[in-house]
């Protein structure tokens, strides 16, 4: 295996609308639009031809307190 970096970073949340608004408004994170019934929202950061995905996951059991 030849690791090239981080593929995706997950944050498990219990209030998806609040978190999406906060990350978008405060940090400027441009999340992709997913269907309303989706449990996954992500943003892709690209630097030096490498991508890292940042995702909010709404169905996991180990959620943040936000």
C-alpha positions, 0 to 999 in steps of 0.5 A: 500500500502506498498512502498518498494522503487523506481521502475523506474526513468524517464528522458524525453530527446529530443536527445536519442543517445547523452544521451545514449552515455553520460550516458554509457561513463561518468557514466558507466550506462549499458543500455539494448539494445532495438529495434531501434523504441523503445521509452524507454531504461533502466538500472536496478540497484540491491542492497541488492536484491532490484532493481531500474530502470533508464530509458530514455524516448524519446516521452514525451512532458516535455523533458530535455534541453540536 
